[in-house]
Amino acid sequence: MRAIFLVLLVLAVPGYGVYSGRISVPDRWNPWAPLRIDEPLHMLTRWKLGRLSQDRAMCLAVLSNSGMTFEPVADQVTGPGCGFDNAVRVTRTRARDAFTLSCRSAVALALWEAHIVQPAARVHFREDVARLEHFGSYSCRSIYGREGAPLSRHATADAIDIAGFVLDSGRRIRVERDWGSGDADGLFLRAVRDGACRVFDGVLGPDYNAAHRDHFHLDRGAWRVCR
């Protein structure tokens, strides 16, 4: 809400003005205008991402401009507390294998790829990432698979685990091997982990615990954590 308040303040700035009794403000700074994948990340990005959770049609429309190839999948309940709604089967992105992800999480992934991963690769390697390597997305299970533990965000298709990256040249960066190193691989991993916190709600990596030593857990959910 603070971001929305700040946007309202810009209405007094010349160029945003009032014409014929109507306020004119660019869509980028309009909290109620749809999110655009090609827009740079800014203070309203998280607000607009949040709106997609309540608007199925808008979410799919935003994702259709992401460059991903996907198809909506039918809502499903696969077990107690497990299942998904407004999810998509992503068949082509920079990930090697297809996966099922909630629409809102797929949009966050597209934003992360476009505005965090690729710019970081160009800074540290002067080339693009050709492929993301992942450990999967949807899985009806509890956190860490422990009996009696709360359900994981994977159980609602709101999470994906990223294990590594392959550059256009074929160079491979792995979370398990390269996290914490002081070279370009380690600096790149740190940048994409930190940047993920701008679009995902839950971001967990090797600094969190041993269970995440080999991947980044990225999710959209009810809690904010970046570790």
C-alpha positions in Angstrom: 0.0 0.0 0.0 2.9 2.4 0.6 4.0 1.9 -3.0 0.5 2.8 -4.2 0.5 5.9 -2.0 3.9 7.0 -3.5 2.5 6.5 -7.0 -0.4 8.8 -6.2 2.1 11.4 -5.2 3.5 11.5 -8.8 0.2 12.8 -10.1 1.4 16.2 -9.1 4.5 15.9 -11.3 4.3 17.7 -14.7 3.7 15.3 -17.5 1.3 13.1 -15.5 -1.2 16.0 -15.1 -4.9 16.2 -15.2 -6.5 16.7 -18.6 -10.2 17.4 -19.1 -10.8 16.4 -15.5 -9.2 13.0 -16.0 -5.9 11.8 -14.5 -3.3 10.5 -17.1 -0.7 8.2 -15.7 1.5 5.7 -17.6 0.5 2.0 -17.1 3.8 1.3 -15.5 2.9 3.5 -12.6 -0.8 2.6 -12.5 -1.3 0.0 -9.8 -4.4 -1.3 -11.6 -2.9 -1.7 -15.0 -1.8 -5.3 -15.9 1.8 -6.3 -15.3 4.1 -6.5 -18.3 6.9 -8.9 -18.4 9.1 -6.6 -20.5 8.8 -3.7 -17.9 11.8 -3.1 -15.7 11.2 -4.2 -12.1 10.0 -1.3 -10.0 8.2 -0.6 -6.7 4.8 -1.7 -8.1 6.0 -5.0 -9.5 5.2 -7.0 -6.4 1.8 -5.4 -6.1 0.9 -6.3 -9.6 2.2 -9.8 -9.2 -0.1 -10.1 -6.1 -3.1 -9.2 -8.2 -2.5 -12.1 -10.5 -3.3 -14.5 -7.7 -7.0 -13.3 -7.7 -7.4 -12.8 -11.5 -7.0 -16.0 -13.5 -7.6 -14.5 -16.9 -5.2 -11.6 -16.3 -2.5 -14.0 -15.1 -2.7 -16.1 -18.2 -2.8 -13.0 -20.4 0.4 -11.7 -18.8 2.1 -15.1 -19.1 1.2 -15.2 -22.8 3.6 -12.3 -23.4 6.5 -13.9 -21.5 8.0 -15.9 -24.3 7.2 -19.2 -22.6 5.3 -21.9 -24.4 2.7 -23.3 -22.0 -0.8 -24.7 -21.8 -3.3 -24.3 -19.0 -4.0 -27.5 -17.0 -7.3 -28.4 -15.3 -7.6 -27.6 -11.6 -6.9 -30.6 -9.6 -7.0 -31.9 -6.0 -4.5 -34.7 -5.7 -4.6 -35.3 -1.9 -5.3 -33.6 1.4 -4.1 -30.0 0.9 -2.5 -30.9 -2.4 -3.4 -29.8 -5.9 -3.4 -26.6 -7.9 -5.7 -24.1 -9.6 -4.9 -21.8 -12.5 -1.7 -23.8 -13.2 0.1 -24.2 -16.5 2.3 -26.9 -18.0 5.4 -25.0 -19.3 6.8 -26.9 -22.2 9.4 -24.3 -23.5 11.4 -21.8 -21.5 15.1 -21.9 -20.5 14.4 -24.9 -18.4 15.3 -28.2 -20.0 12.4 -30.3 -18.9 8.7 -29.4 -18.8 7.1 -28.7 -15.5 3.7 -27.7 -13.9 3.6 -24.4 -12.0 0.9 -22.1 -10.8 0.4 -19.2 -13.2 1.5 -16.6 -10.6 4.7 -18.5 -10.0 5.3 -19.0 -13.7 5.0 -15.2 -14.2 7.5 -14.7 -11.4 9.9 -17.1 -13.0 9.6 -15.3 -16.3 10.4 -11.9 -14.6 13.3 -13.5 -12.8 14.7 -14.9 -16.1 14.3 -11.7 -18.0 15.3 -9.1 -15.4 17.7 -10.9 -13.0 19.2 -14.0 -14.6 20.1 -12.8 -18.1 21.5 -9.4 -16.9 23.6 -11.1 -14.3 25.0 -13.5 -16.9 25.9 -10.7 -19.2 27.7 -8.9 -16.3 29.7 -11.9 -15.1 30.1 -13.9 -18.3 29.3 -11.6 -21.2 26.9 -14.1 -22.6 23.3 -15.3 -22.0 22.0 -18.3 -20.1 20.7 -20.9 -22.5 19.1 -23.3 -20.0 18.0 -23.5 -16.4 18.4 -26.9 -14.7 15.8 -27.8 -12.1 14.8 -30.5 -9.7 11.1 -30.1 -10.3 8.1 -28.1 -9.3 4.8 -29.7 -8.3 5.0 -32.5 -5.8 2.3 -33.5 -3.2 4.6 -33.6 -0.1 5.4 -31.9 3.2 8.4 -29.7 3.8 11.5 -31.9 3.5 9.1 -34.9 3.0 8.9 -35.3 6.7 5.8 -37.0 8.2 3.6 -34.5 10.1 5.4 -31.4 8.7 3.5 -28.6 7.0 2.9 -28.9 3.3 5.5 -27.6 1.0 4.7 -24.9 -1.5 5.5 -27.6 -4.0 2.2 -29.3 -3.0 0.3 -26.4 -4.6 2.6 -26.0 -7.7 3.8 -22.7 -6.3 7.5 -23.6 -6.2 10.3 -24.7 -8.4 13.8 -25.8 -7.4 16.7 -24.4 -9.6 19.9 -26.5 -9.5 22.0 -24.8 -12.1 22.5 -22.8 -15.3 24.0 -23.5 -18.7 25.4 -20.6 -20.7 25.3 -20.2 -24.5 28.9 -21.4 -24.6 28.0 -24.6 -22.8 29.6 -23.5 -19.5 27.7 -24.9 -16.6 27.2 -23.3 -13.2 25.9 -25.5 -10.4 24.5 -24.3 -7.0 26.1 -27.3 -5.1 29.5 -26.8 -6.6 29.8 -23.1 -7.1 27.9 -21.4 -4.3 30.2 -19.4 -2.1 33.1 -19.3 -4.4 34.7 -15.9 -5.1 34.9 -16.3 -8.8 32.4 -15.3 -11.5 30.3 -18.5 -11.0 29.8 -17.8 -7.3 29.2 -14.1 -7.8 26.6 -14.9 -10.5 24.8 -17.3 -8.2 24.7 -14.7 -5.4 23.3 -12.1 -7.8 20.5 -14.4 -9.1 19.6 -15.6 -5.6 19.4 -12.0 -4.2 17.5 -10.9 -7.3 15.0 -13.7 -6.9 13.8 -12.1 -3.7 12.4 -9.2 -5.7 9.8 -11.3 -7.4 9.4 -14.5 -5.4 8.0 -14.6 -1.8 10.1 -17.6 -0.6 13.8 -17.9 -1.7 15.9 -20.5 0.0 19.4 -21.6 -0.9 22.6 -23.1 0.6 22.8 -20.4 3.3 19.5 -21.6 4.7 20.2 -25.2 5.5 21.9 -28.4 4.3 18.7 -29.5 2.5 19.1 -26.6 0.1 22.8 -27.0 -0.5 22.3 -28.0 -4.1 19.5 -25.7 -5.3 17.5 -22.5 -4.9 13.9 -23.0 -3.8 11.7 -20.3 -5.4 8.1 -19.9 -4.5 5.1 -17.6 -4.5 3.2 -17.9 -1.2 1.9 -16.4 2.0 5.3 -15.8 3.7 8.3 -13.7 2.8 11.7 -15.2 3.3 15.0 -14.6 1.5 17.9 -16.8 2.7 
